[in-house]
């Protein structure tokens, strides 16, 4: 059984800028969200991206089912951005990252537990 992520480490706030379409000149347009009670952790893990290429992550963003608000569908944001030839940016403590991977983690009962967002 996966234990809940401790609320005391979910102290950060992230600004998420997701490409949600294009304007009449085919430039990407972005929608901005503020997600509270997230945790960012430095890493140098190598992961496969959606295009099956290796990338070295700079950080992992943990977005919890219970603590983080609002609840965003990260797969939908990532997919929509890709279809519009854009990306998803995350800004935490003044540092801007680009989302490279999106993983939905589940507990032993196969219930959604949290998102792990790989950032470059």
N, C-alpha and C positions, 0 to 999 in steps of 0.2 A: 504494500500500500504506500503510495506517495504521500508524504506528509505535506500539509499546506506550507507555502512559502511564508516565512515569518514576516509579519506586518512591519516590524521594526527596520527591515532592510529595504522596504519598498518606499523610499523617501524621495525619489526624484520625480520630476515632471518633465515630460518630453513633448516637444512640438513636432507634429507629423505633417509633412507636406507631401501629398499624394497627387500624382498626375491623374486627372479624372476626365480629360478630354483635350480637344484642340480648338483653337480659335479659327477664324475664317482664313487666316494666313498659314494654317497648319502648325502653329506654335503650340507647345503644350500649355494647358491651363491647370492650375493646382488648387486643391482644396486643403485647407489647413485645419488640423485637429489638435487639441491639447489633451494629452493623456496623463493623468495624475497617478501617483503611487506605482511607479515602475522602478526597476533596478537595472543598472548598467554595470557590466563587469568586463574589464579588459581581458583580451585573449589573443592568441596567435594561432588559433586552430585553422586547419585547412579543410574546407568544405566544398562539395559540388554545388554549383549554382543550377538554376532552372535550365540553363543552356548546356549543361553537362561539362562545364569547365571548372577547374580548381581555382579557388581564391583563398587568400589568407585573410581571415576576419580580424578586424581591429578590436571589436567589442561585441558582446552579446547583450541584447536587451531582453529582460524578462518582464513579461506582461501577464499578470496573474488573473485568474478567473474571478477570485473573490475580492481582491483589493483594488485592482486597477480599474479606473473609470475614465472615460466611457469605454464600453466594450466595442471594439472594432473588429471587423472581419479582415484580418491581415492578409489572408490569401486573396480575397476579393480586391483589396487595395493594390496588392502586388500584381495581380493578373490584369486589372484594369489599366494600371500604369504601363505595363508591358505592351498591351494592345494599342495604346496611344503613343507608343514610342517614347515614353517618358520613364520616370523612376519614382521611388518613394524615398524621401529624405527624412531623417530624424535629427532633431537638434536637442542636445542635452548639455546643460551647463556651458552653453556658448559654443560647443563643438558640433559641427554638422557632419553627419554620416550619411551614406547611401545604403539602403537595404539591399543585401545580396542574397540572403536566404530567409525563408519563413518555415518554421517547424511548429506544428501543433502537438504538444505532448499530452498524453492521456495517462490516467492512473490504472491500477490493476483491474478495475471494473470497466475499463474502456470508456470512462467518462473524461471529458475535457478537463485538463488541469491548468495548463498555462501555455503561452506562446514563448518561443525562443526565436528572436529576430537577430540574424547575423548581419553585422554592420561592417562596412569597409570605409 
